[in-house]
Amino acid sequence: MRFMIGYDQSFFAPILQFHQRTKSPFMVNPYPYFSPDLSKRLNYALFKPNSGVYDKYTRKTYTNMFDALMDSTYTAMKALGYGNVEIAIGETGWPTQGDASSPFASMENAISYNGHVVKEIVSGKGTPLLPNRTFETYMFALFNENQKPGPLVEKYWGMINPDFTPIYDVGVLRNGQLTPTPATPAPSSKNFCVPKLDVSNAQLQSNLDYACGQGGIDCTPIQPGGACYEPNTLRSHAAFAMNSYYRTKGQIYFSCDFAGTGQITTLEPSYGDCRYL
C-alpha cells in the first residue's frame, strides 16, 4: 500500500496536474469484464440484481461495478488534490463470444453490460460520489475485428459485424440499423461560453492566458484598439477569450469547462462592434 501511494504521487500526480492546467479530461478505461474472481461477482459486474457492496470509507452501497470503478478513480484523484479534473471514459465494453478461457464472453452478458452503461450515461444520473454527471464515453467497440490477432475473444467486442450488419442493439442504432449520422450536431450560433458569476479574478486571468496562449485563439479584438477592448475589464476580456476558444473547438461541452468556471448560455454577449459569433 505504501508503495502504491508513493507511485500514485510520483506518476499520476504530474499527469493529473497536466490535465488540470490544460483543462482537459482524464480518460479512464473501466472494465468490469477483467475483474478478478468475476464468477463470484458476475451479477454485480452486469448490473443485474445483487446484494450490493458497502464501502465503509464513502458509506455508499454500490450495486454495480461500473459505478464503483468510477468513484474509486475519483477518490484517488481527489486524494492527490485533483478532484476538480473532469473524467472521461476512454473505453469500456464486453465481448460477445470467446473460447474456453473466456466463459463470460456472451451475447447476453454483452447486452446487459453495454446496455446498462449506455442508459446510465445517457440518463446523466452520474455515480454515488459524482451525481448528476454525464461522462463523455467511448464504447469498445463499434465493430467486431475478424482479422485481429490474439485470443479469439479479442475479435468479438463489437456491436456491428465487419460487413456492417448489426449484432445487437443497446440504443446506438436507428430503427435497428446502422445509419450514418454526424458525430456531433452542427454548431449553433446561439450558444455562447461565458464565466460564471462567482469566478475569481485569478481564475479569469488564468482562463484568459490559456485561451490566448496555449489555446491558440486570436485575441487581437481585446487588445488596445480592438473592437472588444472596451470595456477594459478582466471579466469582459476573459469572456471574449473563453467564448472564442469554445467556438473554435466546435462548441463541445468540455471546451467551456475551464476547470468548472465556464457556463454555456443562449444570451448573446455581443455589443456594438464587438461580435461573439
Backbone bond lengths (Angstrom), bond angles and torsions (degrees), N, CA, C in turn:
res aa  C-N    CA-C-N  psi(-1)  N-CA   C-N-CA  omega(-1)  CA-C   N-CA-C  phi
1 M - - - 1.451 - - 1.522 110.54 -
2 R 1.333 117.41 -43.79 1.457 120.06 179.56 1.520 110.56 -62.35
3 F 1.337 116.39 -37.88 1.457 120.31 179.08 1.528 110.22 -63.65
4 M 1.355 115.82 -42.84 1.456 119.26 -177.68 1.518 111.20 -66.08
5 I 1.337 117.89 -39.44 1.457 120.58 178.96 1.519 110.27 -62.38
6 G 1.329 116.30 -44.81 1.454 120.02 177.90 1.510 111.79 -63.53
7 Y 1.337 115.83 -38.73 1.465 120.54 179.47 1.524 110.29 -65.70
8 D 1.337 116.99 -41.82 1.454 120.67 177.76 1.522 111.12 -58.33
9 Q 1.325 115.40 -44.52 1.455 119.50 -176.56 1.523 112.12 -69.04
10 S 1.319 117.32 -37.33 1.460 120.24 -176.02 1.520 112.89 -83.48
11 F 1.343 116.68 -28.81 1.465 119.45 -175.52 1.527 112.68 -103.48
12 F 1.335 116.76 -52.03 1.451 119.50 -173.83 1.531 113.29 -80.65
13 A 1.323 117.67 -32.38 1.460 119.27 -178.27 1.534 112.50 -57.82
14 P 1.345 119.60 -45.95 1.474 118.43 177.32 1.528 113.05 -62.92
15 I 1.337 116.91 -34.22 1.468 119.77 178.25 1.529 109.98 -66.13
16 L 1.325 116.11 -46.43 1.457 119.93 179.47 1.526 111.27 -66.24
17 Q 1.316 116.70 -34.18 1.465 120.25 176.41 1.527 110.48 -61.83
18 F 1.334 115.95 -39.30 1.465 120.38 177.29 1.526 110.49 -62.34
19 H 1.336 117.16 -44.81 1.465 119.93 -179.61 1.527 111.01 -65.85
20 Q 1.327 116.35 -36.18 1.457 119.35 178.24 1.528 110.43 -66.13
21 R 1.320 115.74 -42.05 1.466 120.01 -178.64 1.525 112.05 -68.45
22 T 1.316 117.17 -38.06 1.462 121.34 -177.84 1.521 112.87 -92.00
23 K 1.336 115.96 -1.68 1.462 121.72 179.21 1.529 110.94 56.42
24 S 1.302 115.77 42.03 1.459 122.33 179.38 1.523 109.37 -114.33
25 P 1.335 118.40 152.94 1.469 120.69 -177.64 1.527 112.29 -77.40
26 F 1.310 115.38 147.81 1.465 122.99 174.31 1.519 106.92 -87.78
27 M 1.327 117.33 121.29 1.462 121.26 -174.88 1.523 110.59 -94.06
28 V 1.330 115.50 131.56 1.457 121.89 179.58 1.526 109.22 -125.01
29 N 1.324 116.65 159.01 1.461 122.18 -178.88 1.529 110.61 -122.90
30 P 1.328 118.27 82.96 1.469 119.97 179.12 1.529 110.80 -74.13
31 Y 1.320 116.74 121.60 1.464 121.83 -177.62 1.531 110.83 -131.49
32 P 1.325 118.98 84.66 1.466 119.94 175.24 1.521 113.09 -56.00
33 Y 1.335 117.35 -26.88 1.471 120.34 -178.94 1.527 111.30 -57.22
34 F 1.320 117.23 -32.64 1.459 120.95 -177.12 1.530 112.62 -92.42
35 S 1.311 117.31 13.95 1.458 120.45 -178.96 1.525 111.10 -69.01
36 P 1.327 117.90 138.27 1.474 120.50 174.07 1.532 110.28 -61.91
37 D 1.303 116.66 149.88 1.467 122.06 178.83 1.530 112.12 54.80
38 L 1.325 116.17 41.65 1.463 120.34 -176.46 1.525 111.71 -60.58
39 S 1.327 117.18 -30.47 1.460 119.99 -179.02 1.528 111.92 -61.46
40 K 1.327 116.79 -28.97 1.457 121.37 -179.04 1.526 112.14 -86.20
41 R 1.327 116.60 -14.87 1.463 120.22 -174.98 1.520 111.66 -130.02
42 L 1.324 117.14 27.94 1.456 120.08 -173.31 1.530 112.06 -63.88
43 N 1.328 117.50 -46.85 1.467 119.35 179.24 1.521 111.67 -61.70
44 Y 1.318 116.31 -37.60 1.464 122.19 177.60 1.525 110.44 -62.76
45 A 1.325 117.19 -38.29 1.466 121.29 179.51 1.519 112.03 -73.93
46 L 1.349 116.75 -30.46 1.468 121.24 -173.08 1.526 113.75 -96.66
47 F 1.329 118.66 9.31 1.465 122.29 -178.61 1.527 111.78 66.53
48 K 1.318 118.00 20.09 1.456 120.89 178.94 1.523 109.74 -89.35
49 P 1.332 118.67 163.57 1.468 120.76 -178.41 1.526 111.97 -53.81
50 N 1.341 115.39 131.27 1.460 121.49 179.64 1.519 108.69 -156.53
51 S 1.305 116.61 170.24 1.469 120.79 -176.45 1.516 113.09 -77.08
52 G 1.325 117.27 -10.53 1.457 120.01 179.05 1.515 113.08 82.64
53 V 1.314 115.07 166.05 1.465 121.87 178.96 1.522 108.13 -126.33
54 Y 1.329 116.30 119.90 1.463 121.18 179.53 1.517 109.74 -88.46
55 D 1.321 115.61 128.78 1.460 121.26 177.41 1.528 108.77 -102.23
56 K 1.313 116.36 116.15 1.467 120.26 -173.86 1.518 112.81 -71.14
57 Y 1.336 117.10 -20.59 1.464 119.31 -178.43 1.526 111.47 -81.40
58 T 1.317 117.17 -42.80 1.460 120.25 179.24 1.524 112.14 -91.23
59 R 1.358 115.82 -14.78 1.461 121.96 -176.70 1.524 110.98 60.86
60 K 1.318 114.95 34.69 1.462 121.52 177.35 1.520 109.24 -116.50
61 T 1.328 115.94 145.55 1.457 121.05 174.43 1.518 108.43 -103.82
62 Y 1.317 115.93 123.25 1.463 121.36 -177.56 1.523 109.89 -101.27
63 T 1.326 115.44 131.78 1.462 120.29 179.68 1.522 111.93 -105.54
64 N 1.329 117.46 1.08 1.465 120.66 174.09 1.522 109.63 -151.27
65 M 1.316 115.61 149.34 1.460 121.52 -174.46 1.527 112.52 -72.39
66 F 1.321 117.25 -28.18 1.459 120.75 179.43 1.529 110.85 -58.45
67 D 1.323 117.09 -50.69 1.460 121.03 178.49 1.521 111.06 -60.71
68 A 1.323 116.51 -40.67 1.466 120.50 -178.98 1.526 110.93 -63.60
69 L 1.333 116.92 -41.27 1.463 120.16 179.36 1.526 111.07 -66.28
70 M 1.320 117.40 -40.71 1.464 120.63 179.31 1.524 111.03 -65.83
71 D 1.333 116.74 -43.32 1.467 119.83 -178.53 1.525 111.97 -71.08
72 S 1.331 117.61 -32.97 1.465 118.89 177.18 1.526 110.37 -67.92
73 T 1.329 116.63 -35.10 1.457 120.45 175.52 1.521 110.50 -63.86
74 Y 1.326 115.76 -47.58 1.463 120.59 179.03 1.527 111.13 -61.09
75 T 1.335 117.07 -42.27 1.465 120.92 -179.42 1.526 111.24 -61.72
76 A 1.324 116.25 -41.61 1.467 120.02 178.63 1.525 110.78 -66.12
77 M 1.333 117.06 -41.78 1.467 120.84 178.34 1.526 110.70 -63.02
78 K 1.317 116.11 -42.18 1.464 120.61 -179.96 1.522 111.18 -65.05
79 A 1.341 116.35 -38.69 1.471 120.26 179.46 1.524 111.45 -63.71
80 L 1.327 116.33 -29.62 1.461 120.77 178.29 1.522 112.27 -86.32
81 G 1.335 116.93 -2.10 1.459 120.80 177.60 1.512 114.27 93.83
82 Y 1.337 117.35 17.90 1.467 119.91 -176.57 1.535 111.11 -127.44
83 G 1.314 116.55 39.39 1.449 120.42 179.65 1.518 113.64 -68.65
84 N 1.342 117.19 -13.57 1.469 120.14 -179.98 1.520 112.85 -89.78
85 V 1.327 118.18 -0.73 1.465 121.16 177.79 1.520 109.15 -78.70
86 E 1.323 116.67 131.02 1.465 120.96 179.41 1.535 110.52 -65.54
87 I 1.323 115.72 150.08 1.466 121.70 177.48 1.526 108.45 -114.42
88 A 1.317 116.06 132.38 1.465 122.06 173.64 1.525 108.19 -123.14
89 I 1.326 116.28 153.87 1.463 121.04 -179.33 1.516 108.61 -99.03
90 G 1.334 115.79 108.39 1.456 120.51 -178.26 1.509 112.55 -68.61
91 E 1.320 116.20 -36.78 1.464 120.29 174.89 1.516 110.06 -169.54
92 T 1.303 114.77 147.75 1.455 122.20 171.49 1.526 106.97 -159.55
93 G 1.315 117.73 155.22 1.458 119.72 -178.33 1.512 112.10 173.87
94 W 1.340 114.88 -172.37 1.468 121.05 -178.04 1.532 108.01 -152.56
95 P 1.352 118.89 133.95 1.472 120.74 -178.22 1.525 112.42 -78.29
96 T 1.328 115.21 154.16 1.462 120.60 -178.75 1.522 113.12 -93.83
97 Q 1.319 118.09 -19.61 1.468 119.61 177.82 1.524 110.39 -161.63
98 G 1.328 114.75 163.06 1.453 121.01 179.38 1.515 109.34 -164.13
99 D 1.323 116.06 -146.46 1.460 119.94 178.63 1.527 109.33 -121.08
100 A 1.307 116.65 -161.82 1.468 120.60 -176.54 1.526 112.38 -62.67
101 S 1.314 117.10 -24.05 1.471 120.44 -179.14 1.528 112.35 -82.69
102 S 1.329 117.20 -3.94 1.468 120.84 -179.67 1.526 109.99 -132.62
103 P 1.338 117.60 67.75 1.468 121.39 -172.98 1.522 114.72 -67.73
104 F 1.335 118.25 -17.94 1.459 120.01 -176.88 1.527 112.45 -98.37
105 A 1.333 116.11 4.60 1.464 120.38 174.52 1.521 108.32 -83.98
106 S 1.316 116.58 103.59 1.466 120.66 -177.79 1.516 109.49 -149.38
107 M 1.316 114.90 159.57 1.460 120.73 178.65 1.526 110.58 -60.07
108 E 1.329 116.64 -45.88 1.465 120.71 -178.28 1.519 111.40 -59.16
109 N 1.339 116.40 -44.87 1.461 119.84 -178.32 1.532 111.56 -69.34
110 A 1.330 116.80 -37.93 1.462 120.30 178.99 1.521 110.55 -64.00
111 I 1.328 116.82 -43.22 1.468 120.56 179.09 1.522 110.50 -63.96
112 S 1.331 117.24 -41.24 1.459 120.67 -179.51 1.522 111.28 -64.30
113 Y 1.334 116.50 -51.17 1.465 119.12 -176.80 1.526 111.77 -67.94
114 N 1.333 116.62 -55.10 1.466 119.22 -176.22 1.523 111.77 -64.45
115 G 1.327 116.78 -37.01 1.453 119.55 178.87 1.512 112.50 -63.16
116 H 1.334 117.02 -42.62 1.464 120.12 179.67 1.527 111.36 -70.25
117 V 1.324 117.64 -36.18 1.467 119.78 178.03 1.523 110.20 -63.72
118 V 1.335 116.64 -46.35 1.469 119.96 179.35 1.523 110.47 -59.29
119 K 1.331 117.61 -45.88 1.465 121.04 -179.99 1.521 111.12 -62.66
120 E 1.325 116.30 -41.44 1.466 119.35 -178.20 1.517 111.50 -66.60
121 I 1.329 116.93 -41.31 1.458 120.17 179.88 1.521 110.65 -66.89
122 V 1.339 116.57 -46.06 1.463 120.77 -177.90 1.530 111.41 -64.89
123 S 1.319 116.90 -34.06 1.466 120.21 -177.70 1.519 112.25 -67.59
124 G 1.334 116.93 -27.01 1.457 120.56 -178.72 1.512 114.07 72.65
125 K 1.333 117.11 17.82 1.473 119.08 -177.47 1.524 112.16 -75.75
126 G 1.337 117.24 -20.08 1.450 120.02 179.15 1.513 113.18 74.63
127 T 1.322 116.17 -153.29 1.459 123.45 -178.81 1.531 109.06 -123.03
128 P 1.330 118.36 172.35 1.466 119.29 179.67 1.531 114.08 -54.98
129 L 1.334 118.33 -37.60 1.466 120.73 179.67 1.524 112.94 -93.08
130 L 1.321 116.56 -14.54 1.468 121.51 -179.65 1.530 108.54 -129.51
131 P 1.325 117.46 65.62 1.475 119.77 -175.97 1.526 112.03 -70.73
132 N 1.323 114.48 155.80 1.464 122.09 176.38 1.529 112.14 55.26
133 R 1.316 114.96 45.04 1.467 120.60 -179.87 1.521 109.90 -122.78
134 T 1.322 115.74 144.17 1.458 122.03 173.09 1.518 108.15 -115.84
135 F 1.322 116.80 118.18 1.452 121.09 -178.41 1.532 110.20 -94.12
136 E 1.313 116.00 132.33 1.462 118.75 171.71 1.531 106.98 -62.79
137 T 1.327 116.56 125.65 1.464 120.67 -168.82 1.522 111.69 -133.98
138 Y 1.323 115.36 138.34 1.461 122.09 175.80 1.526 108.03 -121.23
139 M 1.328 115.41 121.47 1.453 120.63 -179.03 1.531 109.92 -85.31
140 F 1.329 115.45 137.46 1.456 121.12 174.26 1.518 107.24 -109.88
141 A 1.334 115.05 109.09 1.446 125.21 8.97 1.518 108.15 -141.93
142 L 1.327 115.99 168.57 1.453 119.17 176.58 1.524 110.51 -72.33
143 F 1.347 116.58 -44.97 1.465 120.64 -176.15 1.527 112.28 -114.83
144 N 1.325 116.43 144.59 1.456 120.63 163.19 1.531 108.24 -65.85
145 E 1.316 116.21 149.21 1.465 120.51 -177.54 1.528 108.60 -119.12
146 N 1.326 115.97 89.88 1.464 120.54 -172.38 1.524 113.49 -71.41
147 Q 1.329 118.08 -11.59 1.461 120.65 179.05 1.534 112.21 -111.79
148 K 1.320 116.51 11.31 1.457 119.76 -179.15 1.520 110.05 -75.04
149 P 1.338 117.77 132.06 1.473 119.51 179.05 1.525 111.35 -74.40
150 G 1.329 115.39 172.02 1.452 120.35 177.17 1.510 112.06 101.03
151 P 1.338 117.24 -167.85 1.467 121.35 -178.58 1.532 111.16 -57.85
152 L 1.324 115.98 154.96 1.458 121.04 -177.34 1.523 112.09 -55.75
153 V 1.328 117.19 -38.32 1.457 121.00 -176.23 1.522 111.97 -60.82
154 E 1.328 118.27 -26.49 1.461 121.33 -178.86 1.524 112.48 -64.48
155 K 1.307 117.91 -19.44 1.463 121.16 -177.96 1.520 113.08 -85.14
156 Y 1.349 117.60 -11.23 1.467 119.65 -166.69 1.533 113.80 -124.84
157 W 1.312 116.87 52.78 1.462 120.93 176.05 1.527 111.95 -103.79
158 G 1.327 117.63 -3.50 1.459 120.96 -172.36 1.514 115.14 -84.99
159 M 1.338 114.14 165.67 1.461 122.17 173.64 1.525 110.97 -102.28
160 I 1.337 116.08 -8.55 1.455 121.75 -176.92 1.525 108.29 -136.15
161 N 1.324 117.05 141.29 1.458 121.79 176.92 1.532 110.92 -73.97
162 P 1.335 116.33 161.46 1.471 118.98 177.35 1.532 113.62 -58.94
163 D 1.349 117.87 -21.94 1.468 120.31 178.74 1.529 112.17 -90.96
164 F 1.345 116.60 13.37 1.456 124.21 176.11 1.534 114.32 75.35
165 T 1.306 118.67 10.10 1.457 120.23 174.62 1.526 109.27 -85.58
166 P 1.343 118.06 137.10 1.466 120.43 -178.07 1.532 111.97 -67.89
167 I 1.309 116.19 143.03 1.465 122.07 174.31 1.523 109.30 -93.30
168 Y 1.325 116.53 -46.82 1.463 122.81 174.64 1.518 107.57 -159.52
169 D 1.311 116.32 164.36 1.459 120.72 -177.12 1.519 109.78 -127.19
170 V 1.311 116.24 127.13 1.460 121.20 176.04 1.528 109.94 -120.60
171 G 1.327 115.04 29.11 1.459 119.64 177.08 1.505 114.45 103.69
172 V 1.329 118.39 8.94 1.464 120.29 -179.49 1.527 111.89 -105.13
173 L 1.347 117.47 -3.12 1.459 121.23 178.21 1.529 109.66 -104.38
174 R 1.308 116.26 160.47 1.456 121.14 177.18 1.522 108.64 -107.88
175 N 1.329 115.31 117.38 1.464 120.63 -177.26 1.527 111.78 55.30
176 G 1.338 115.27 35.03 1.453 120.15 178.42 1.505 114.73 74.69
177 Q 1.322 117.88 7.83 1.461 121.46 -177.81 1.516 110.38 -123.72
178 L 1.329 115.22 156.98 1.456 121.05 175.10 1.517 108.05 -82.42
179 T 1.319 116.64 106.20 1.457 121.67 -178.01 1.517 109.25 -113.88
180 P 1.336 118.24 119.22 1.465 120.18 179.88 1.523 110.79 -60.10
181 T 1.314 115.79 128.24 1.463 122.05 175.54 1.510 108.19 -137.96
182 P 1.324 118.07 157.18 1.465 119.96 177.97 1.524 110.62 -58.77
183 A 1.322 116.92 143.45 1.457 121.40 -179.76 1.517 111.25 -62.55
184 T 1.343 116.35 -35.76 1.457 121.49 178.18 1.520 107.83 -138.71
185 P 1.314 118.52 150.44 1.447 119.62 178.31 1.518 111.34 -63.58
186 A 1.305 116.21 153.42 1.465 120.25 178.28 1.518 109.23 -61.20
187 P 1.345 117.85 137.82 1.458 120.43 -179.47 1.531 111.84 -55.91
188 S 1.296 115.50 138.50 1.461 120.57 177.36 1.513 109.38 -96.30
189 S 1.320 116.58 134.81 1.463 120.29 -179.87 1.523 111.12 -75.64
190 K 1.350 117.21 -1.45 1.457 120.31 -177.11 1.525 112.84 -100.67
191 N 1.319 118.79 3.45 1.459 121.59 177.85 1.522 110.13 -105.99
192 F 1.325 116.02 138.06 1.455 121.09 -177.63 1.522 109.32 -137.86
193 C 1.316 115.93 153.39 1.462 122.34 178.72 1.523 109.44 -111.09
194 V 1.316 116.74 123.76 1.469 121.40 -179.39 1.525 109.36 -136.66
195 P 1.327 118.16 161.59 1.472 120.07 178.32 1.525 111.29 -70.29
196 K 1.321 115.89 149.45 1.457 120.27 172.20 1.527 109.04 -68.66
197 L 1.311 116.24 159.89 1.462 120.29 -173.33 1.524 113.58 -65.80
198 D 1.349 116.88 -31.15 1.462 119.67 -173.46 1.527 113.71 -95.99
199 V 1.330 117.62 16.67 1.462 120.75 -177.45 1.528 110.21 -73.81
200 S 1.332 116.67 133.64 1.464 121.28 -179.21 1.530 111.13 -73.26
201 N 1.333 115.68 160.67 1.462 120.34 177.39 1.527 111.40 -62.16
202 A 1.323 116.25 -35.03 1.467 119.92 179.83 1.525 110.37 -63.62
203 Q 1.343 117.28 -41.83 1.455 120.04 179.65 1.528 110.94 -71.57
204 L 1.346 116.75 -37.32 1.464 119.76 176.33 1.519 110.39 -59.91
205 Q 1.329 116.15 -42.77 1.465 120.04 179.34 1.527 110.65 -65.20
206 S 1.332 116.32 -38.85 1.458 120.26 178.52 1.533 110.64 -63.27
207 N 1.339 116.38 -43.35 1.460 120.38 178.90 1.522 111.04 -63.82
208 L 1.337 115.96 -41.93 1.465 120.81 179.42 1.519 110.95 -63.09
209 D 1.335 116.00 -45.87 1.471 120.53 -179.10 1.520 111.27 -63.20
210 Y 1.334 116.21 -40.58 1.463 119.29 -178.45 1.530 111.39 -67.65
211 A 1.338 116.35 -48.68 1.463 119.97 -177.11 1.522 111.71 -62.60
212 C 1.331 116.68 -41.65 1.466 120.25 -177.49 1.523 112.27 -82.87
213 G 1.328 117.28 -13.33 1.456 120.90 -179.95 1.504 111.43 -105.16
214 Q 1.331 115.77 -96.16 1.456 120.66 -177.73 1.521 112.33 -62.44
215 G 1.338 116.81 -28.67 1.461 120.20 179.44 1.508 113.74 -67.32
216 G 1.331 116.58 -22.82 1.461 121.40 172.76 1.509 116.93 75.81
217 I 1.344 118.84 19.26 1.462 118.91 -179.68 1.524 110.62 -88.13
218 D 1.319 116.09 162.97 1.470 122.82 179.10 1.523 108.90 -85.37
219 C 1.331 116.48 110.38 1.462 120.72 -177.98 1.527 112.55 -103.61
220 T 1.310 118.04 14.99 1.475 119.77 178.95 1.529 112.58 -61.08
221 P 1.348 120.22 -30.90 1.475 117.96 179.08 1.524 113.93 -62.97
222 I 1.341 118.75 -20.71 1.467 119.78 178.90 1.527 112.03 -103.81
223 Q 1.330 116.37 11.15 1.456 121.32 172.79 1.528 109.10 -86.30
224 P 1.340 118.90 158.98 1.468 120.63 178.53 1.529 111.82 -49.53
225 G 1.319 115.51 128.82 1.458 120.71 -177.97 1.505 113.29 91.99
226 G 1.337 118.04 -12.09 1.461 121.89 -179.75 1.516 112.12 -77.02
227 A 1.325 116.82 160.66 1.465 121.63 -175.71 1.520 112.45 -63.94
228 C 1.359 117.60 -24.72 1.463 121.03 -176.81 1.537 112.35 -113.65
229 Y 1.324 116.84 17.55 1.470 119.37 -179.41 1.528 110.86 -68.84
230 E 1.325 116.59 -40.32 1.465 121.10 176.68 1.532 109.75 -94.74
231 P 1.326 118.73 137.99 1.460 125.85 -0.69 1.533 111.72 -72.22
232 N 1.300 115.75 138.90 1.463 121.82 -177.34 1.531 109.96 -80.42
233 T 1.335 115.63 71.06 1.467 121.58 178.69 1.523 109.10 -125.09
234 L 1.303 115.41 152.50 1.456 120.82 -179.40 1.528 110.73 -61.98
235 R 1.318 118.10 -42.23 1.457 121.20 -178.86 1.526 111.32 -64.11
236 S 1.319 117.72 -42.87 1.458 120.79 -179.76 1.514 111.32 -64.18
237 H 1.329 116.75 -44.79 1.463 120.42 -179.76 1.527 111.34 -67.23
238 A 1.335 116.30 -40.31 1.464 119.71 179.44 1.523 110.67 -65.57
239 A 1.332 116.24 -38.74 1.464 119.92 179.49 1.522 110.78 -61.84
240 F 1.323 116.51 -43.85 1.467 119.91 179.14 1.529 110.53 -62.72
241 A 1.333 116.77 -44.78 1.461 121.16 -177.82 1.528 111.11 -66.09
242 M 1.329 116.60 -42.92 1.470 120.41 179.92 1.521 110.97 -63.45
243 N 1.332 116.74 -43.17 1.459 119.80 179.82 1.527 111.67 -66.75
244 S 1.320 116.75 -38.86 1.466 120.26 178.48 1.524 110.58 -63.20
245 Y 1.331 116.53 -40.79 1.460 120.66 178.02 1.527 110.04 -64.58
246 Y 1.325 116.50 -45.75 1.469 122.18 -179.72 1.528 111.19 -57.83
247 R 1.317 116.88 -45.84 1.463 120.11 -177.10 1.526 110.89 -74.06
248 T 1.316 117.37 -34.96 1.471 120.63 178.24 1.517 110.97 -63.82
249 K 1.334 117.00 -34.51 1.460 121.62 -177.87 1.528 113.15 -88.42
250 G 1.337 117.04 15.34 1.456 120.75 173.80 1.517 115.72 87.78
251 Q 1.341 116.60 16.00 1.470 121.47 178.67 1.523 112.62 57.15
252 I 1.330 116.21 40.06 1.456 122.00 175.26 1.528 108.49 -83.21
253 Y 1.310 116.86 144.60 1.471 121.33 -176.04 1.522 112.39 -50.16
254 F 1.341 116.54 -46.98 1.457 119.41 -176.00 1.521 112.52 -66.64
255 S 1.331 117.98 -19.93 1.463 120.59 -179.80 1.519 111.78 -72.48
256 C 1.332 117.10 -11.39 1.468 120.41 177.00 1.525 111.22 -112.82
257 D 1.307 117.33 15.31 1.466 119.46 -176.99 1.529 111.74 -75.38
258 F 1.328 116.48 -53.71 1.472 121.53 179.65 1.531 111.06 47.12
259 A 1.335 113.96 56.18 1.469 121.18 178.86 1.527 111.69 55.92
260 G 1.326 116.81 36.01 1.460 121.22 176.66 1.509 115.09 82.58
261 T 1.339 118.44 9.22 1.474 120.86 -176.95 1.519 113.35 -103.04
262 G 1.351 117.32 -5.07 1.457 119.82 179.92 1.519 111.45 -103.85
263 Q 1.322 116.73 155.95 1.454 121.09 176.59 1.528 109.39 -142.93
264 I 1.330 115.85 147.58 1.454 121.28 179.92 1.523 109.06 -93.45
265 T 1.319 115.95 134.42 1.451 121.39 -178.92 1.520 110.25 -134.80
266 T 1.323 116.15 156.19 1.463 120.87 174.79 1.520 111.38 -98.46
267 L 1.332 116.93 -2.33 1.464 121.20 177.98 1.527 109.16 -83.25
268 E 1.313 116.15 114.66 1.462 119.81 -176.01 1.527 110.65 -70.58
269 P 1.358 118.08 123.73 1.463 120.68 -178.48 1.533 113.87 -87.63
270 S 1.346 118.17 5.52 1.466 120.60 -179.95 1.532 110.48 -60.72
271 Y 1.319 116.06 151.39 1.473 121.11 177.37 1.518 108.07 -154.04
272 G 1.328 115.79 142.51 1.468 120.11 179.19 1.506 112.56 51.19
273 D 1.332 115.27 -126.69 1.461 121.15 177.79 1.532 112.70 -88.42
274 C 1.323 116.79 -2.07 1.469 120.70 179.64 1.515 108.83 -88.66
275 R 1.335 115.15 110.85 1.458 121.03 -176.25 1.527 111.01 -108.51
276 Y 1.306 116.32 130.66 1.464 122.21 179.50 1.523 112.61 -95.93
277 L 1.323 118.59 7.20 1.448 122.16 -178.02 1.518 110.67 -75.37
